[in-house]
Every structure is written in C-alpha cells, then in structure tokens.
Amino acid sequence: MLPMRDAIKRSGFVRQKTINAVVRYAFMIVLAFLLFGIILWISGKDPIQSYKDIFSSTLGSAYGFSEVIVTMTPLLLTALGVAIPSRIILINVGVEGQLYMGACLATWGALTFGDLPAWILLPLMMLLGMIGGSLWAFVPGYLRATGIVNETITTLLLNSVAPMIVSFFIFGFWHSPMDTNKTPNFSTSARLPTLFNTRIDLSLVLALVLLTVFWFVMKYTRWGLEMKAIGGNPQAARRNGIPVKIYLISVMCIGGAISGLAGMAQVSGFYGVLLANFSRGIGFMGFLISWLAGGSPLGILLTSFVISIIISGGNLLQLTRDLPYAVINVLLAFTLFVVLARPNFLIQRKDA
C-alpha cells in the first residue's frame, strides 16, 4: 500500500508542477503583452485593436493557426538543438551555422539523388542534414572537451562561415539557370509531405517526437542522470567514472544534428529549394527560445508557440496599424525582460 500511495502522491506532485509551470508561463506572456500595449498606447496606436488584429489573424482562423504552426516548427528543432547541450553546461550559440550546413548537405542529396523514390530519398536527406549539423558542431565540442577553446566563441564564429559555404555552392555549382541566388527546385520525392491540406509538413511530427524523446531520456534513463551529474558538477562526475569528454563531444554533436535536421526541413518542406539566405535568423531565435524556456521541453513548446504568434501577428501589424517591423523585436524584448525578472519574483513569492 505504501509504494502505491507514494506513487499517487508523486504523480499528483508532477501534475501540480506542470500546471504551475503553464500558469507561470501564461502570466509572463500576459505581462509582456501588457507592457507592449503601453508602448503602443504611448505611440498613439490602439493596443486593443492591435491585439485583435494579431489574434484574429493567427488564432482566429484555421489558415492563420496553420501558419503559426509552420513558423513554430523550425523553432522547436533549433531550440532543442540548444537545450540538449545546455544540460551539461554547453552553450551552443552556433545553431544558425549548423542549420545552414544541414541544409547544404541535404540539398546535395536532393540534387544528386533526386530520381530516387521519396521513401528512400527523404530519410537519406534527413541523415545528410543531421550529419552536416553534427560535423559543424563536432569542432567546437572537441575543442571544449580538450580544454583548448570555449564552445561559445567557436560556435558563434562558425555562424558566419556556414552561410558563406552555402553561397559558394549555390553561386558556383548548384544555381538555377533562371536565378543564381537559389538552386533548382527539388523533385517531388525530395519534398516533405504536408499535413491536413496545409503548409504544415512532416517536420512538425519529427520535432514533437524529438521533444518527447528528450524529456524521456532526461527523466528516466541513465544517460539523463549522468548528463545532470555533469551539468551539476563536472569534476565530481569525472571522479565517479562518468566519461565527461565523450559526453561533451557527443551531446554537442547531437544538438548540431537536430539543428541540421531543422535546416533540411526548411529546404525540403518550406522552400523546396536552397536559397542563399534562407534562415531569417531561425537559429538565433531558437537559442533565445531555449534560454527563455530554461531548456524545459514543455517550456520550449509553449514559448515557441507564443513567439510564432508574435512573429506572424507582427507581420500583419505593419499593414493594419502602420507599424514598423521593429515592433516584433520590441515585443520579443519585453518577453525576454519579463523572463529575466522571473527568478527574483518567484523567490520572493516563495519566501513570502
């Protein structure tokens, strides 16, 4: 009876903890929108009508909601590419570069093996995308594991190199006869299938599955326990026989592989071609989301969804409210500010 009673108490505690997390994120989002509304009001715009425009264009219709999901999907993958290394205190700022390299290798597969059937070509492109991202993350992981250079510096610097490599291949070898800024259109078998007669593609399912696997591994497996030990105290973990160097390299490569998969999904699902500058800062936005969410799978899902609403709705405000594109950055900045204030607020609330 006692083990069953303990299990019931434990499940109730987990459920309450999840509810508290959702309420906490909802409160922070509402506060960020309130601050942004004050800015709109000061600038002479109607905040209530602006918010009506945002939510009616995103959540008010099936098409608008589907476009929010399309925007959210790559953010889930890039945020996960940051969250996994962060569990062992690795700061992967290079998701943008890993995304580009994943897209580059996946494009090579699409252009070289375009005649293959989709059930062979798509898994091959996914594998190539993950290889491209993981190879780009291997160098920073190895340099960090050997104590030569901090991974924050190397990943950040490599972000500027990867788009140049992609541009080199597009302009030099892969460019379309009609446009030198992009490759020829991918064959039908190289395109990710869409879902529900929308622009949402299979990468959404991949992202949700990977988030679930990440949660399960960190909570219920030995690997997750050892990663927590390394993140808590690397020296103590090393003394207890945990191969810290192997974890530093392999976990960094796993984060890079998922980021590379996001690049493959963008060129195979969203665009159908490889463009010279296709990312639009998706990697940097994924870093922000992971940081805002504290690396939590649930937090990543919720934060990605909210930021996708902000991005999609902010684009509309430029037309309906005559606001500049910078309003999106202002609202994101307010969201970041509120999250930064969260720890002190929670500590004070707990102490009270």
C-alpha positions as CSV (number, residue, x, y, z in Angstrom):
1,M,0.0,0.0,0.0
2,L,2.8,2.4,0.9
3,P,4.5,2.3,-2.5
4,M,1.2,2.8,-4.3
5,R,0.4,5.7,-2.0
6,D,3.8,7.2,-2.7
7,A,3.3,6.8,-6.4
8,I,-0.1,8.6,-6.3
9,K,1.5,11.4,-4.3
10,R,4.3,11.6,-6.7
11,S,2.1,11.7,-9.8
12,G,-0.1,14.4,-8.1
13,F,3.0,16.4,-7.4
14,V,4.2,16.1,-11.0
15,R,0.7,17.1,-12.3
16,Q,0.6,20.1,-10.0
17,K,4.1,21.1,-11.0
18,T,3.1,21.0,-14.7
19,I,0.0,23.1,-14.0
20,N,2.1,25.7,-12.1
21,A,4.6,25.8,-15.0
22,V,1.8,26.5,-17.5
23,V,0.3,29.2,-15.3
24,R,3.7,30.8,-14.8
25,Y,4.5,31.0,-18.5
26,A,1.0,32.3,-19.2
27,F,1.4,35.0,-16.6
28,M,4.8,36.1,-18.0
29,I,3.3,36.2,-21.5
30,V,0.3,38.4,-20.4
31,L,2.7,40.7,-18.6
32,A,4.9,41.1,-21.7
33,F,1.8,41.9,-23.8
34,L,0.6,44.4,-21.2
35,L,4.0,46.3,-21.4
36,F,3.9,46.2,-25.2
37,G,0.3,47.6,-25.1
38,I,1.6,50.6,-23.1
39,I,4.2,51.3,-25.7
40,L,1.5,51.1,-28.5
41,W,-0.7,53.5,-26.5
42,I,2.1,56.0,-25.9
43,S,2.9,55.9,-29.7
44,G,-0.7,56.8,-30.5
45,K,-1.9,53.3,-31.6
46,D,-4.9,51.4,-30.2
47,P,-3.4,48.4,-28.3
48,I,-6.8,46.6,-28.0
49,Q,-7.4,46.8,-31.8
50,S,-3.8,45.8,-32.4
51,Y,-4.1,42.7,-30.3
52,K,-7.4,41.9,-32.0
53,D,-5.6,42.1,-35.3
54,I,-2.8,39.8,-34.0
55,F,-5.0,37.1,-32.6
56,S,-7.7,37.2,-35.3
57,S,-5.0,36.7,-38.0
58,T,-3.3,33.9,-36.1
59,L,-5.7,32.0,-33.9
60,G,-8.9,33.3,-35.4
61,S,-8.9,31.1,-38.5
62,A,-7.7,27.7,-39.5
63,Y,-5.3,29.1,-42.0
64,G,-3.9,31.6,-39.5
65,F,-3.4,28.9,-37.0
66,S,-1.7,26.6,-39.5
67,E,0.7,29.4,-40.4
68,V,1.6,29.8,-36.8
69,I,2.5,26.1,-36.6
70,V,4.6,26.5,-39.8
71,T,6.5,29.3,-38.2
72,M,6.8,27.3,-34.9
73,T,8.2,24.0,-36.3
74,P,11.8,25.0,-37.1
75,L,11.9,27.0,-33.9
76,L,11.2,23.8,-31.9
77,L,14.1,22.0,-33.6
78,T,16.6,24.8,-33.2
79,A,15.6,25.4,-29.6
80,L,16.1,21.7,-28.9
81,G,19.5,21.9,-30.6
82,V,20.4,24.4,-27.9
83,A,18.6,22.7,-25.0
84,I,20.3,19.4,-25.2
85,P,23.9,20.7,-24.9
86,S,22.8,23.1,-22.2
87,R,22.0,20.2,-19.9
88,I,25.8,19.7,-19.5
89,I,26.5,23.4,-19.4
90,L,27.5,23.7,-23.1
91,I,26.4,27.0,-24.7
92,N,25.6,26.2,-28.3
93,V,25.3,29.6,-30.0
94,G,26.1,28.0,-33.4
95,V,22.7,26.6,-34.2
96,E,22.4,29.0,-37.1
97,G,25.6,27.7,-38.8
98,Q,24.6,24.1,-38.0
99,L,21.2,24.7,-39.6
100,Y,22.9,26.0,-42.8
101,M,25.3,23.1,-43.0
102,G,22.5,20.6,-42.6
103,A,20.5,22.3,-45.3
104,C,23.7,22.3,-47.5
105,L,24.3,18.5,-47.3
106,A,20.5,17.7,-47.6
107,T,20.4,19.8,-50.8
108,W,23.4,17.9,-52.2
109,G,21.4,14.7,-51.6
110,A,18.2,16.2,-53.2
111,L,20.1,17.4,-56.3
112,T,22.3,14.2,-56.7
113,F,19.7,11.5,-55.9
114,G,16.5,13.4,-57.0
115,D,15.3,10.4,-59.0
116,L,15.1,8.1,-56.0
117,P,11.6,7.4,-54.5
118,A,10.6,9.5,-51.6
119,W,10.7,6.7,-49.1
120,I,14.4,6.4,-49.7
121,L,15.4,9.9,-50.6
122,L,13.7,11.7,-47.6
123,P,15.4,9.5,-44.9
124,L,18.7,10.0,-46.8
125,M,18.2,13.8,-46.8
126,M,17.4,13.7,-43.1
127,L,20.5,11.7,-42.4
128,L,22.7,14.0,-44.5
129,G,21.2,17.1,-42.8
130,M,21.9,15.6,-39.4
131,I,25.5,14.7,-40.5
132,G,26.1,18.3,-41.7
133,G,24.9,19.8,-38.5
134,S,26.8,17.4,-36.3
135,L,30.0,17.8,-38.1
136,W,29.7,21.6,-37.8
137,A,29.2,21.1,-34.0
138,F,31.9,18.5,-33.6
139,V,34.8,21.0,-33.8
140,P,33.5,23.3,-31.0
141,G,32.7,20.2,-28.9
142,Y,36.1,18.7,-29.4
143,L,37.9,21.9,-28.7
144,R,35.9,22.4,-25.5
145,A,36.4,18.7,-24.4
146,T,40.2,19.1,-24.8
147,G,40.2,22.4,-23.0
148,I,41.5,24.4,-25.9
149,V,38.7,26.9,-26.7
150,N,35.4,27.7,-25.1
151,E,32.5,26.4,-27.3
152,T,30.6,29.8,-27.0
153,I,33.4,31.5,-29.0
154,T,33.8,28.8,-31.7
155,T,30.1,28.2,-32.3
156,L,29.5,31.9,-32.6
157,L,32.3,32.5,-35.1
158,L,31.3,29.5,-37.2
159,N,27.9,31.0,-37.7
160,S,29.4,33.5,-40.2
161,V,31.3,30.8,-42.1
162,A,28.4,28.4,-42.8
163,P,26.3,30.8,-44.9
164,M,29.4,31.6,-47.0
165,I,30.0,27.9,-47.7
166,V,26.3,27.6,-48.8
167,S,26.6,30.7,-51.0
168,F,29.7,29.3,-52.6
169,F,27.9,26.1,-53.7
170,I,24.8,27.9,-54.8
171,F,26.6,30.6,-56.9
172,G,29.4,28.2,-58.1
173,F,27.7,24.8,-58.8
174,W,24.1,24.5,-57.8
175,H,22.4,27.7,-59.0
176,S,19.2,27.6,-61.1
177,P,19.6,28.6,-64.7
178,M,16.9,31.3,-64.1
179,D,18.2,32.6,-60.7
180,T,21.8,32.5,-59.3
181,N,20.6,33.1,-55.8
182,K,19.0,29.7,-55.4
183,T,19.2,26.1,-56.5
184,P,16.8,24.4,-59.0
185,N,13.5,23.3,-57.5
186,F,13.7,20.0,-55.7
187,S,12.0,17.0,-57.2
188,T,8.6,15.9,-55.8
189,S,10.3,12.9,-54.0
190,A,12.6,15.4,-52.2
191,R,9.8,17.4,-50.7
192,L,8.5,16.6,-47.2
193,P,4.8,15.6,-47.3
194,T,2.3,18.2,-45.9
195,L,-0.4,17.5,-43.4
196,F,-4.1,18.4,-43.2
197,N,-4.1,20.2,-46.6
198,T,-2.0,23.0,-45.1
199,R,1.7,24.1,-45.4
200,I,2.4,22.2,-42.2
201,D,4.8,19.4,-43.1
202,L,6.2,16.2,-41.6
203,S,8.9,18.1,-39.7
204,L,6.3,19.1,-37.1
205,V,5.9,15.4,-36.2
206,L,9.6,14.9,-36.0
207,A,10.0,17.9,-33.7
208,L,7.3,16.7,-31.3
209,V,8.8,13.2,-31.2
210,L,12.3,14.5,-30.5
211,L,10.9,16.8,-27.7
212,T,9.2,13.8,-26.2
213,V,12.4,11.6,-26.5
214,F,14.4,14.4,-24.9
215,W,12.0,14.6,-22.0
216,F,12.0,10.8,-21.5
217,V,15.8,10.5,-21.7
218,M,16.5,13.2,-19.2
219,K,13.9,11.9,-16.8
220,Y,14.1,8.1,-17.0
221,T,17.4,7.0,-18.4
222,R,21.0,6.6,-17.1
223,W,22.2,9.0,-19.8
224,G,19.9,11.7,-18.5
225,L,21.1,11.1,-14.9
226,E,24.8,11.3,-16.0
227,M,24.1,14.5,-18.0
228,K,22.5,16.0,-14.9
229,A,25.6,15.0,-12.9
230,I,27.9,16.6,-15.4
231,G,25.8,19.7,-15.5
232,G,25.8,19.9,-11.7
233,N,29.5,19.3,-11.1
234,P,31.7,18.1,-13.9
235,Q,34.7,17.4,-11.6
236,A,32.6,15.2,-9.3
237,A,31.1,13.4,-12.3
238,R,34.6,12.7,-13.7
239,R,35.8,11.3,-10.3
240,N,32.8,9.0,-10.3
241,G,33.8,7.4,-13.6
242,I,31.5,9.3,-16.0
243,P,33.3,9.9,-19.3
244,V,32.8,13.7,-19.3
245,K,34.9,14.3,-22.5
246,I,32.8,11.8,-24.5
247,Y,29.6,13.4,-23.3
248,L,30.9,16.9,-24.2
249,I,31.6,15.9,-27.8
250,S,28.6,13.5,-28.4
251,V,26.0,15.8,-26.8
252,M,27.3,18.8,-28.8
253,C,27.1,16.7,-32.0
254,I,23.5,15.6,-31.1
255,G,22.5,19.2,-30.7
256,G,24.1,20.0,-34.0
257,A,22.4,17.1,-35.7
258,I,19.0,18.3,-34.6
259,S,19.8,21.8,-35.8
260,G,20.9,20.3,-39.2
261,L,17.6,18.4,-39.4
262,A,15.9,21.8,-39.0
263,G,17.9,23.1,-42.0
264,M,16.9,20.0,-44.0
265,A,13.2,20.6,-43.1
266,Q,13.4,24.2,-44.2
267,V,14.8,23.5,-47.7
268,S,12.7,20.3,-48.2
269,G,9.5,21.3,-46.6
270,F,9.1,25.1,-46.5
271,Y,11.0,26.3,-49.6
272,G,11.6,23.3,-51.9
273,V,14.9,25.0,-52.9
274,L,18.1,26.1,-51.2
275,L,18.3,29.9,-51.0
276,A,21.5,31.9,-50.3
277,N,19.9,33.4,-47.1
278,F,17.0,31.2,-46.2
279,S,17.2,31.1,-42.4
280,R,15.9,34.6,-41.4
281,G,17.6,34.1,-38.0
282,I,15.9,30.9,-37.1
283,G,18.9,29.5,-35.3
284,F,19.3,32.7,-33.1
285,M,15.6,32.7,-32.4
286,G,15.9,29.0,-31.3
287,F,18.7,29.9,-28.9
288,L,16.5,32.7,-27.4
289,I,13.6,30.3,-27.0
290,S,15.6,27.6,-25.3
291,W,17.1,30.1,-23.0
292,L,13.7,31.6,-22.2
293,A,12.3,28.2,-21.5
294,G,15.2,27.1,-19.3
295,G,15.8,24.1,-21.5
296,S,12.4,22.6,-20.5
297,P,10.6,20.6,-23.2
298,L,7.2,22.0,-22.1
299,G,8.7,25.5,-21.9
300,I,10.2,25.1,-25.4
301,L,6.8,24.1,-26.8
302,L,4.9,26.9,-25.2
303,T,7.5,29.6,-25.8
304,S,7.9,28.6,-29.5
305,F,4.1,28.8,-29.9
306,V,3.9,32.3,-28.4
307,I,6.9,33.7,-30.3
308,S,5.4,32.3,-33.5
309,I,2.2,34.2,-32.8
310,I,4.3,37.3,-32.2
311,I,6.2,36.9,-35.5
312,S,3.1,36.1,-37.6
313,G,0.9,38.8,-36.0
314,G,3.7,41.3,-36.0
315,N,3.9,41.0,-39.8
316,L,0.2,41.9,-40.0
317,L,0.6,44.9,-37.8
318,Q,2.8,46.5,-40.4
319,L,-0.2,46.6,-42.7
320,T,-3.1,47.2,-40.4
321,R,-1.6,49.6,-37.9
322,D,1.2,51.1,-40.0
323,L,3.8,49.9,-37.6
324,P,7.4,49.2,-38.5
325,Y,8.8,45.7,-38.4
326,A,10.8,46.6,-35.3
327,V,7.6,46.2,-33.3
328,I,8.3,42.4,-33.4
329,N,11.7,42.9,-31.8
330,V,10.2,45.2,-29.2
331,L,7.6,42.7,-28.1
332,L,10.3,39.9,-28.0
333,A,12.5,42.2,-25.9
334,F,9.7,42.7,-23.4
335,T,9.2,38.9,-23.3
336,L,12.9,38.5,-22.6
337,F,12.8,41.2,-19.9
338,V,9.9,39.6,-18.1
339,V,11.6,36.2,-18.1
340,L,14.8,37.7,-16.7
341,A,12.7,39.1,-13.9
342,R,11.1,35.7,-13.2
343,P,13.7,34.2,-10.8
344,N,13.6,37.1,-8.3
345,F,9.8,37.3,-8.4
346,L,9.5,33.6,-7.7
347,I,12.0,33.6,-4.9
348,Q,10.2,36.5,-3.2
349,R,6.8,34.7,-3.7
350,K,8.2,31.5,-2.2
351,D,9.7,33.3,0.8
352,A,6.5,35.1,1.4
